[in-house]
Amino acid sequence: MRRILFLAVFPLFLAMSLPAAAEEFLLKDGTKIVGHMSALQGDKVEVETAYGKMQLKRGDIISINFPENGAIAAPGSAAAKDAPPSIEESLRGTQYVNKTGKFTLTVPSDWKIDAKHPRTAPVVTVLNSQDNMRFLTVTQEEYNGSLESYKGLLELTYRKSFGNYEELSESPVKIDGKSAMLLSFRGISSKADNLPVQFLVAIIPSGTTYTRVATWCVEPLFHETQPMFEKIVNSYHSGGVPTVAQLAKP
């Protein structure tokens, strides 16, 4: 049963990858708007075009295309085909090190690197518990907008990915010494056999790079797992990665 749940829930991480900057907005009536998102106001998305600013209803947007990156943000569309460079990563005890993404995490001792699933840009790692019931992905992508606008783009994706989408909390936090955002939401996904799942997601900006540490599990397990998820996302540290000798120290 646990293996079935793993196979059903894991594909969700593919829908959580969001490219860098909006270039083309495809609307329900077939209209294509080319421009850059400049603001989010309630259910409105403000887009700067060559003809001035326009306001689009979020519900009218089918997809947001990124021609420069060859990627499409909206769920249900073809996923990005560009694979990231080979990921250099290791897990020694509870210390996870990603030399490619230049960050570290502390995870439970029974967790493992999931090497079976290929990384699809901008995903730089996939980890999960030994029982294949709890999951984590880390993405890194370039985005020139604000933290609030990045979160708004994510919300567009989440609302289209999940039935009964509900944001449970949003709070400012400090992670890795940076002003970050911590989100919790739940929903039901047809891609996961309609299982209810709940997420805890940290969004950590650093210059124009946005790192997203996303953790999740089926909803019945979330309450008991949340403290663990919080420890993992708060352990995120960027910059120089430790040496093997440093990892060996208590």
Contacts in CASP RR format, 6 or more apart in sequence:
PFRMAT RR
TARGET T0000
AUTHOR 0000-0000-0000
METHOD contacts of the structure
MODEL  1
MRRILFLAVFPLFLAMSLPAAAEEFLLKDGTKIVGHMSALQGDKVEVETA
YGKMQLKRGDIISINFPENGAIAAPGSAAAKDAPPSIEESLRGTQYVNKT
GKFTLTVPSDWKIDAKHPRTAPVVTVLNSQDNMRFLTVTQEEYNGSLESY
KGLLELTYRKSFGNYEELSESPVKIDGKSAMLLSFRGISSKADNLPVQFL
VAIIPSGTTYTRVATWCVEPLFHETQPMFEKIVNSYHSGGVPTVAQLAKP
2 131 0 8 1.000
2 132 0 8 1.000
2 133 0 8 1.000
3 132 0 8 1.000
5 132 0 8 1.000
5 133 0 8 1.000
5 195 0 8 1.000
5 218 0 8 1.000
6 128 0 8 1.000
6 132 0 8 1.000
6 133 0 8 1.000
8 192 0 8 1.000
8 193 0 8 1.000
8 195 0 8 1.000
9 135 0 8 1.000
9 192 0 8 1.000
9 195 0 8 1.000
9 197 0 8 1.000
9 216 0 8 1.000
9 217 0 8 1.000
9 218 0 8 1.000
10 117 0 8 1.000
10 128 0 8 1.000
10 135 0 8 1.000
11 191 0 8 1.000
11 192 0 8 1.000
12 161 0 8 1.000
12 189 0 8 1.000
12 191 0 8 1.000
12 192 0 8 1.000
12 197 0 8 1.000
12 216 0 8 1.000
13 123 0 8 1.000
13 126 0 8 1.000
13 135 0 8 1.000
13 137 0 8 1.000
13 214 0 8 1.000
14 79 0 8 1.000
14 120 0 8 1.000
15 75 0 8 1.000
15 76 0 8 1.000
15 157 0 8 1.000
15 161 0 8 1.000
15 189 0 8 1.000
15 191 0 8 1.000
16 137 0 8 1.000
16 139 0 8 1.000
16 157 0 8 1.000
16 161 0 8 1.000
16 212 0 8 1.000
16 214 0 8 1.000
17 79 0 8 1.000
17 80 0 8 1.000
17 120 0 8 1.000
17 121 0 8 1.000
17 122 0 8 1.000
17 123 0 8 1.000
17 139 0 8 1.000
17 141 0 8 1.000
18 73 0 8 1.000
18 122 0 8 1.000
18 139 0 8 1.000
18 141 0 8 1.000
18 153 0 8 1.000
18 154 0 8 1.000
18 157 0 8 1.000
18 212 0 8 1.000
19 66 0 8 1.000
19 69 0 8 1.000
19 70 0 8 1.000
19 71 0 8 1.000
19 72 0 8 1.000
19 73 0 8 1.000
19 80 0 8 1.000
19 122 0 8 1.000
19 141 0 8 1.000
20 66 0 8 1.000
20 68 0 8 1.000
20 69 0 8 1.000
20 141 0 8 1.000
20 142 0 8 1.000
20 143 0 8 1.000
20 144 0 8 1.000
21 36 0 8 1.000
21 37 0 8 1.000
21 66 0 8 1.000
21 68 0 8 1.000
21 142 0 8 1.000
21 143 0 8 1.000
21 144 0 8 1.000
21 145 0 8 1.000
22 35 0 8 1.000
22 36 0 8 1.000
22 37 0 8 1.000
22 47 0 8 1.000
22 64 0 8 1.000
22 65 0 8 1.000
22 66 0 8 1.000
22 73 0 8 1.000
22 153 0 8 1.000
23 34 0 8 1.000
23 35 0 8 1.000
23 36 0 8 1.000
23 65 0 8 1.000
23 66 0 8 1.000
23 67 0 8 1.000
23 68 0 8 1.000
24 32 0 8 1.000
24 33 0 8 1.000
24 34 0 8 1.000
24 35 0 8 1.000
24 64 0 8 1.000
24 65 0 8 1.000
24 66 0 8 1.000
24 67 0 8 1.000
25 32 0 8 1.000
25 33 0 8 1.000
25 34 0 8 1.000
25 35 0 8 1.000
25 45 0 8 1.000
25 47 0 8 1.000
25 56 0 8 1.000
25 61 0 8 1.000
25 63 0 8 1.000
25 64 0 8 1.000
25 65 0 8 1.000
26 32 0 8 1.000
26 61 0 8 1.000
26 62 0 8 1.000
26 63 0 8 1.000
26 64 0 8 1.000
26 65 0 8 1.000
26 74 0 8 1.000
27 33 0 8 1.000
27 56 0 8 1.000
27 60 0 8 1.000
27 61 0 8 1.000
27 62 0 8 1.000
28 59 0 8 1.000
28 60 0 8 1.000
28 62 0 8 1.000
29 60 0 8 1.000
30 62 0 8 1.000
33 47 0 8 1.000
33 49 0 8 1.000
33 54 0 8 1.000
33 56 0 8 1.000
34 49 0 8 1.000
34 50 0 8 1.000
35 47 0 8 1.000
35 48 0 8 1.000
35 49 0 8 1.000
35 50 0 8 1.000
36 47 0 8 1.000
36 48 0 8 1.000
37 45 0 8 1.000
37 46 0 8 1.000
37 47 0 8 1.000
37 48 0 8 1.000
37 149 0 8 1.000
37 153 0 8 1.000
38 46 0 8 1.000
38 47 0 8 1.000
38 48 0 8 1.000
38 53 0 8 1.000
38 149 0 8 1.000
39 45 0 8 1.000
39 46 0 8 1.000
39 149 0 8 1.000
40 46 0 8 1.000
40 148 0 8 1.000
40 149 0 8 1.000
40 152 0 8 1.000
41 55 0 8 1.000
43 57 0 8 1.000
43 58 0 8 1.000
43 59 0 8 1.000
44 55 0 8 1.000
44 56 0 8 1.000
44 57 0 8 1.000
44 58 0 8 1.000
45 55 0 8 1.000
45 56 0 8 1.000
45 57 0 8 1.000
45 58 0 8 1.000
45 61 0 8 1.000
45 156 0 8 1.000
46 53 0 8 1.000
46 54 0 8 1.000
46 55 0 8 1.000
46 56 0 8 1.000
47 53 0 8 1.000
47 54 0 8 1.000
47 55 0 8 1.000
47 56 0 8 1.000
58 156 0 8 1.000
58 159 0 8 1.000
61 74 0 8 1.000
61 156 0 8 1.000
62 74 0 8 1.000
63 72 0 8 1.000
63 73 0 8 1.000
63 74 0 8 1.000
63 77 0 8 1.000
64 72 0 8 1.000
64 73 0 8 1.000
64 74 0 8 1.000
64 153 0 8 1.000
64 156 0 8 1.000
65 71 0 8 1.000
65 72 0 8 1.000
65 73 0 8 1.000
66 72 0 8 1.000
66 73 0 8 1.000
69 80 0 8 1.000
69 82 0 8 1.000
70 80 0 8 1.000
70 81 0 8 1.000
70 82 0 8 1.000
71 79 0 8 1.000
71 80 0 8 1.000
71 82 0 8 1.000
71 121 0 8 1.000
72 78 0 8 1.000
72 79 0 8 1.000
72 80 0 8 1.000
73 153 0 8 1.000
73 156 0 8 1.000
73 157 0 8 1.000
74 156 0 8 1.000
74 157 0 8 1.000
74 160 0 8 1.000
75 157 0 8 1.000
75 160 0 8 1.000
75 161 0 8 1.000
76 160 0 8 1.000
79 120 0 8 1.000
80 120 0 8 1.000
80 121 0 8 1.000
82 121 0 8 1.000
83 118 0 8 1.000
83 119 0 8 1.000
83 120 0 8 1.000
83 121 0 8 1.000
84 100 0 8 1.000
84 119 0 8 1.000
84 120 0 8 1.000
84 121 0 8 1.000
84 122 0 8 1.000
84 123 0 8 1.000
84 124 0 8 1.000
85 100 0 8 1.000
86 100 0 8 1.000
87 98 0 8 1.000
87 100 0 8 1.000
87 101 0 8 1.000
87 119 0 8 1.000
87 124 0 8 1.000
87 125 0 8 1.000
88 98 0 8 1.000
88 99 0 8 1.000
88 100 0 8 1.000
89 96 0 8 1.000
89 97 0 8 1.000
89 98 0 8 1.000
89 99 0 8 1.000
89 100 0 8 1.000
89 113 0 8 1.000
89 125 0 8 1.000
90 96 0 8 1.000
90 97 0 8 1.000
90 113 0 8 1.000
91 97 0 8 1.000
91 107 0 8 1.000
91 111 0 8 1.000
91 112 0 8 1.000
91 113 0 8 1.000
91 127 0 8 1.000
92 244 0 8 1.000
92 247 0 8 1.000
92 248 0 8 1.000
93 109 0 8 1.000
94 106 0 8 1.000
94 107 0 8 1.000
94 108 0 8 1.000
94 109 0 8 1.000
94 111 0 8 1.000
95 104 0 8 1.000
95 105 0 8 1.000
95 106 0 8 1.000
95 242 0 8 1.000
95 247 0 8 1.000
96 104 0 8 1.000
96 105 0 8 1.000
96 106 0 8 1.000
96 107 0 8 1.000
96 113 0 8 1.000
96 125 0 8 1.000
96 127 0 8 1.000
97 104 0 8 1.000
97 241 0 8 1.000
97 242 0 8 1.000
97 247 0 8 1.000
98 104 0 8 1.000
98 105 0 8 1.000
98 124 0 8 1.000
98 125 0 8 1.000
98 138 0 8 1.000
98 241 0 8 1.000
99 241 0 8 1.000
100 124 0 8 1.000
101 124 0 8 1.000
101 140 0 8 1.000
102 238 0 8 1.000
102 239 0 8 1.000
102 240 0 8 1.000
102 241 0 8 1.000
103 138 0 8 1.000
103 211 0 8 1.000
103 236 0 8 1.000
103 237 0 8 1.000
103 238 0 8 1.000
103 239 0 8 1.000
103 241 0 8 1.000
104 235 0 8 1.000
104 236 0 8 1.000
104 237 0 8 1.000
104 241 0 8 1.000
104 242 0 8 1.000
105 127 0 8 1.000
105 136 0 8 1.000
105 138 0 8 1.000
105 213 0 8 1.000
105 232 0 8 1.000
105 235 0 8 1.000
105 236 0 8 1.000
105 237 0 8 1.000
106 231 0 8 1.000
106 232 0 8 1.000
106 235 0 8 1.000
107 127 0 8 1.000
107 136 0 8 1.000
107 232 0 8 1.000
107 235 0 8 1.000
108 129 0 8 1.000
108 228 0 8 1.000
108 232 0 8 1.000
110 129 0 8 1.000
110 130 0 8 1.000
111 127 0 8 1.000
111 128 0 8 1.000
111 129 0 8 1.000
111 130 0 8 1.000
111 136 0 8 1.000
112 127 0 8 1.000
112 128 0 8 1.000
112 129 0 8 1.000
112 130 0 8 1.000
113 125 0 8 1.000
113 126 0 8 1.000
113 127 0 8 1.000
114 126 0 8 1.000
114 127 0 8 1.000
114 128 0 8 1.000
117 126 0 8 1.000
119 125 0 8 1.000
119 126 0 8 1.000
122 139 0 8 1.000
122 140 0 8 1.000
122 141 0 8 1.000
123 137 0 8 1.000
123 138 0 8 1.000
123 139 0 8 1.000
124 138 0 8 1.000
124 139 0 8 1.000
124 140 0 8 1.000
125 136 0 8 1.000
125 137 0 8 1.000
125 138 0 8 1.000
126 135 0 8 1.000
126 136 0 8 1.000
126 137 0 8 1.000
127 135 0 8 1.000
127 136 0 8 1.000
127 137 0 8 1.000
128 134 0 8 1.000
128 135 0 8 1.000
128 136 0 8 1.000
129 135 0 8 1.000
133 217 0 8 1.000
133 218 0 8 1.000
133 221 0 8 1.000
134 215 0 8 1.000
134 216 0 8 1.000
134 217 0 8 1.000
134 221 0 8 1.000
134 225 0 8 1.000
134 228 0 8 1.000
134 229 0 8 1.000
135 215 0 8 1.000
135 216 0 8 1.000
135 217 0 8 1.000
136 213 0 8 1.000
136 214 0 8 1.000
136 215 0 8 1.000
136 232 0 8 1.000
137 213 0 8 1.000
137 214 0 8 1.000
138 211 0 8 1.000
138 212 0 8 1.000
138 213 0 8 1.000
138 214 0 8 1.000
139 211 0 8 1.000
139 212 0 8 1.000
139 214 0 8 1.000
140 209 0 8 1.000
140 210 0 8 1.000
140 211 0 8 1.000
140 212 0 8 1.000
141 209 0 8 1.000
141 210 0 8 1.000
141 212 0 8 1.000
142 208 0 8 1.000
142 209 0 8 1.000
142 210 0 8 1.000
143 150 0 8 1.000
143 208 0 8 1.000
143 209 0 8 1.000
143 210 0 8 1.000
144 208 0 8 1.000
145 208 0 8 1.000
147 179 0 8 1.000
147 180 0 8 1.000
147 181 0 8 1.000
147 203 0 8 1.000
147 205 0 8 1.000
147 210 0 8 1.000
150 203 0 8 1.000
150 205 0 8 1.000
150 210 0 8 1.000
151 170 0 8 1.000
151 181 0 8 1.000
151 183 0 8 1.000
151 203 0 8 1.000
154 183 0 8 1.000
154 201 0 8 1.000
154 203 0 8 1.000
154 212 0 8 1.000
155 167 0 8 1.000
158 165 0 8 1.000
158 185 0 8 1.000
159 165 0 8 1.000
161 189 0 8 1.000
161 191 0 8 1.000
162 185 0 8 1.000
162 186 0 8 1.000
162 187 0 8 1.000
162 188 0 8 1.000
162 189 0 8 1.000
162 197 0 8 1.000
163 187 0 8 1.000
163 188 0 8 1.000
163 189 0 8 1.000
163 190 0 8 1.000
164 186 0 8 1.000
164 187 0 8 1.000
164 188 0 8 1.000
165 185 0 8 1.000
165 186 0 8 1.000
165 187 0 8 1.000
166 185 0 8 1.000
166 186 0 8 1.000
166 187 0 8 1.000
167 183 0 8 1.000
167 184 0 8 1.000
167 185 0 8 1.000
168 184 0 8 1.000
168 185 0 8 1.000
168 186 0 8 1.000
168 198 0 8 1.000
169 182 0 8 1.000
169 183 0 8 1.000
169 184 0 8 1.000
170 181 0 8 1.000
170 182 0 8 1.000
170 183 0 8 1.000
170 184 0 8 1.000
171 181 0 8 1.000
171 182 0 8 1.000
172 179 0 8 1.000
172 180 0 8 1.000
172 181 0 8 1.000
172 182 0 8 1.000
173 180 0 8 1.000
173 181 0 8 1.000
173 182 0 8 1.000
173 202 0 8 1.000
173 234 0 8 1.000
174 180 0 8 1.000
175 202 0 8 1.000
175 204 0 8 1.000
175 233 0 8 1.000
175 234 0 8 1.000
175 236 0 8 1.000
176 204 0 8 1.000
176 206 0 8 1.000
176 236 0 8 1.000
176 237 0 8 1.000
176 238 0 8 1.000
178 204 0 8 1.000
178 205 0 8 1.000
178 206 0 8 1.000
179 205 0 8 1.000
180 202 0 8 1.000
180 203 0 8 1.000
180 204 0 8 1.000
180 205 0 8 1.000
181 202 0 8 1.000
181 203 0 8 1.000
182 200 0 8 1.000
182 201 0 8 1.000
182 202 0 8 1.000
182 203 0 8 1.000
182 233 0 8 1.000
183 199 0 8 1.000
183 200 0 8 1.000
183 201 0 8 1.000
183 202 0 8 1.000
183 203 0 8 1.000
184 198 0 8 1.000
184 199 0 8 1.000
184 200 0 8 1.000
184 201 0 8 1.000
185 198 0 8 1.000
185 199 0 8 1.000
185 201 0 8 1.000
186 196 0 8 1.000
186 197 0 8 1.000
186 198 0 8 1.000
186 199 0 8 1.000
186 219 0 8 1.000
186 222 0 8 1.000
187 196 0 8 1.000
187 197 0 8 1.000
187 198 0 8 1.000
187 219 0 8 1.000
188 194 0 8 1.000
188 195 0 8 1.000
188 196 0 8 1.000
188 197 0 8 1.000
189 195 0 8 1.000
189 197 0 8 1.000
195 218 0 8 1.000
196 218 0 8 1.000
196 219 0 8 1.000
196 220 0 8 1.000
197 216 0 8 1.000
197 217 0 8 1.000
197 218 0 8 1.000
197 219 0 8 1.000
198 216 0 8 1.000
198 217 0 8 1.000
198 218 0 8 1.000
198 219 0 8 1.000
198 222 0 8 1.000
199 214 0 8 1.000
199 215 0 8 1.000
199 216 0 8 1.000
200 214 0 8 1.000
200 215 0 8 1.000
200 216 0 8 1.000
200 226 0 8 1.000
200 229 0 8 1.000
200 230 0 8 1.000
200 233 0 8 1.000
201 212 0 8 1.000
201 213 0 8 1.000
201 214 0 8 1.000
201 215 0 8 1.000
201 233 0 8 1.000
202 212 0 8 1.000
202 213 0 8 1.000
202 214 0 8 1.000
202 233 0 8 1.000
202 234 0 8 1.000
202 236 0 8 1.000
203 210 0 8 1.000
203 211 0 8 1.000
203 212 0 8 1.000
204 210 0 8 1.000
204 211 0 8 1.000
204 212 0 8 1.000
204 213 0 8 1.000
204 236 0 8 1.000
204 238 0 8 1.000
205 211 0 8 1.000
206 238 0 8 1.000
211 236 0 8 1.000
211 238 0 8 1.000
213 232 0 8 1.000
213 233 0 8 1.000
213 236 0 8 1.000
215 229 0 8 1.000
215 232 0 8 1.000
215 233 0 8 1.000
216 222 0 8 1.000
217 225 0 8 1.000
END
